[in-house]
Amino acid sequence: MDKDENLPKRIVRTITLTHDDLMLLDGIERVMSRTGQRIKTDSKLIRAAIQIASKALNDENFDLMEIAEKVVREDGRTLSKLLEKTKKEQ
């Protein structure tokens, strides 16, 4: 089984963000980094923000750590780096 088969389908879209949007993303990055997960790329931050916003708007409970882990786990580039690092350590 190919490792990419477990990843969600990616759709590439171009979006336009304002300076205020980027400042908000920086704030989200600071909060998410407290979970211990490295969520530095805008795409991962936006995906985390979408999940948080969806749960908040639907009055659902959410766990930042769970969302952070999911976003990092589903990111193919991060997964590739983790697999590479694991192979080197063995």
HELIX and SHEET records of a PDB file:
HELIX    1   1 LYS A    3  ASN A    6  5                                   4    
HELIX    2   2 HIS A   19  SER A   33  1                                  15    
HELIX    3   3 ASP A   42  LEU A   57  1                                  16    
HELIX    4   4 LEU A   64  GLU A   74  1                                  11    
HELIX    5   5 GLY A   76  GLU A   89  1                                  14    
END                                                                             
